[in-house]
Each structure stands twice: as C-alpha cells, then as structure tokens.
Amino acid sequence: MNDAVIVDVVRTASGKGKPGGALSGHHPADLLATVLDALVERNGLDPALVDDVIGGCVSQSGEQAFNITRTALLAAGFPESVPATTVDRQCGSSQQAGHFAAQGVLAGAYDIVIACGVESMSRVPMGSSAGGVDASGEGLRRRYPEGLIPQGISAELLTVRWKLDREELDAFAERSHQRAWATTEAGGFEQEIVPVGSHTVDETIRATTTASGLAGLKPAFTGVPGVERFPEIGWRITPGNSSPLTDGASAALIMSAATADRLGLRPRARYHSFAVSGSDPLLMLDGVIPATHKVLDRSGLSIDAVDAYEVNEAFAPVPLLWQREFDADPKRLNPRGGAIALGHPLGASGTRLLATLVNHLEATGGRYGLQTMCEGGGMANATIIERL
C-alpha cells in the first residue's frame, strides 16, 4: 500500500471575522488562492501535476458559492486541467478534505493532491448559506420535535454534564492566548504562515488576556430563543472562552511517498490513522470523544504514545472534557494555543490545525500527533499523523 505523506502545509495568519478585520478586504477565493500558490512555489512543484484539489468551506453562499475551491485554483494560476471540489463537514471540512486526499493516495487514485480550506466570516456571515429559510425539513422536525439548538447552548449543556465551572473555562482561555503569544514571540508560527499583503501575525491573539479579565464578560447566549427548556444551564460560555469569528485559509500538499521520492521532495509527516464519528446533535460538541476512541483503536496506539494533541477550541469545554475523558497530559494539549486565541475560520480550521501540529512535532522531535474537531450536527473527525 502507498504511504500518504504530507510534504508541506501552510496557512494565512488569522484575521478578525468582522468588517475592518485584517483580511476582510480580501475575497475568500483570493485568500485560498494565496495559500495554494504559496504551496506550489515553496516546493517548486509544477501545479499541472496535481491530480485534484479538495477544499473545505462551511458557508457556501455569496462569495463562497459555486465551488470556491475551483475558483481559487483558477485565481492562483493553476492550469485549467486541474480539477477541484468543495466539501462541507461543518467545522471539520478541511480536516475531512485531508482525509479524502490521503485516502485517495492510499487507494492509488491520486499521486498528488492538495487538501485546503477557507472561510471569510467577515464577508460571508456564519449561517448565511441557509438564506433565511428553514433548512430542517419535516422529517428532522418529527425526530426532534423540540428542535435542535445553537452550538453555544450545546457548549453550555456540556459544562453542566461535565461539571466545568466558569473559572476553569476562563483559565483555559487565558492559557490558549498565553501559549499562542509565546509561540508568536518565539517565531514558532513563521514556517506555517504565508503573508497576505503585509499581514503575517494572527490578529485574534490577545497577549494581555487574563482569567480575571475574562471573568467580567457576560454570557453570550442568554437571549437565544428556546433556552428556557434548559433550566439547568449555568451560563458559563462567554466571548472570552469561545473561538472568535475569523477569516483565514490553509492548504496541505499530500502525495504518495513514491511520488515525493521521484520529485526529490522531503515528506514531513505521513497519515497514520483516520476516523469520523457521529454524535448526539443536541450536545453536538462532544463527538471528539467517540472519534478519538475510534482513531486510537484503529491506530493501535495509546493516548500516552501520542506526543501532541490538537483539539479544536470551538468552546473551552470541548478540549477540557476531551482531556478529562482521556486523562491526557495538559502540556501536550494545544501546546501552541488553540482556536480561542488563533481563531476558527470554520472551513480552514482543519488544515490550520494540521499546519500547527506538523510544525510543533518538528520543533520538539515528537513522533505522533493527533488532531480532532467537533462539528455542527453532531460529528467529529480525528486524525493521527507520524512525523518523518
């Protein structure tokens, strides 16, 4: 069987996902084109050799409609002969793109493929793809007659189920910013970030964040219609212990080990194991637990054998409940900070986590890395890579 190797993986620095954010003046297709172009330039690769480009994007409407991955590929100057497709597995879209890409290599369907993702939350607001209509349908309403709920309420329910208090959530958020800023100051992100104009530093990191400062923030979801059906909620989720709205793009160059050798390219890591799992669409965010159990079972590895864990910080409860479930070493969990500090540009986050994980393993000499991400509708992806 072929090995599916990661030759390179890059991202933009994050931009605040609102008008005036550092990347808000850039069309999302141009953001994605920037990382696609950088990927082939950095590796001296003829883009005509790429068999496919698989991109993740969640809000596929407006400027992100009509297969934005193909639009970006053409904007990057790739030959017209190179195809592209855009996938939506909610927040895990580009992590799933990576799975599809690597699985295609393993199956012998691809020699070279790019997995990537983009989201401009400043220009295409979250939820806008529904166009203001009911996207549920009668069958879903019959199954869940009381209705599904926003992710913020799911996060609140998880704090109750896992007995996570506000102080613990805010302390974790402080740690995310501290680790991200320390990595920035040490130049740890420079290898993975490609500039968009002059923008090269994550705009969403707040170096002065403290848990005591976060304690003054008000809960974010008290006004959501229907929350009265959950009287147990303690209102612990705030903008400070949640990931911010973010603009960004990311991309990974994946190929067979034999192809990398033939082209004289050095693989940085290989895909070791994959998993994807469904979970309760009400709680929604705890899918990282069954997905991680599945990928560990498939890999034959224990959690202690893994040198670093990237668990997406959509909300602070997610990595905290994951850490508790697996009795995981907190020093290995999001060691360079996570989405609370670095941002969560939805469709781009999967390959963003991959970029940070590969660079951390190289910097520390670690062998195995695990990444997992909760996803809307109650799903999660999990991936284990091995540094080469």
CORGIFEN-V23654 format. One record per helix or strand of 2 or more residues. SS is the DSSP state (h for helix, s for strand). FROM is the first residue (numbers start at 0). TO is the last residue. If there is no record, write none. Layout:
ss | from | to
SS | FROM | TO
SS | FROM | TO
This chain:
ss | from | to
s | 3 | 10
s | 14 | 15
h | 27 | 41
h | 46 | 48
s | 51 | 55
h | 61 | 63
h | 67 | 74
s | 83 | 86
h | 89 | 105
s | 111 | 119
h | 127 | 129
h | 137 | 142
h | 150 | 160
h | 165 | 184
h | 210 | 213
h | 226 | 228
h | 238 | 240
s | 245 | 255
h | 256 | 262
s | 268 | 277
h | 286 | 298
h | 302 | 304
s | 307 | 310
h | 315 | 325
h | 338 | 341
h | 345 | 363
s | 367 | 374
s | 378 | 386
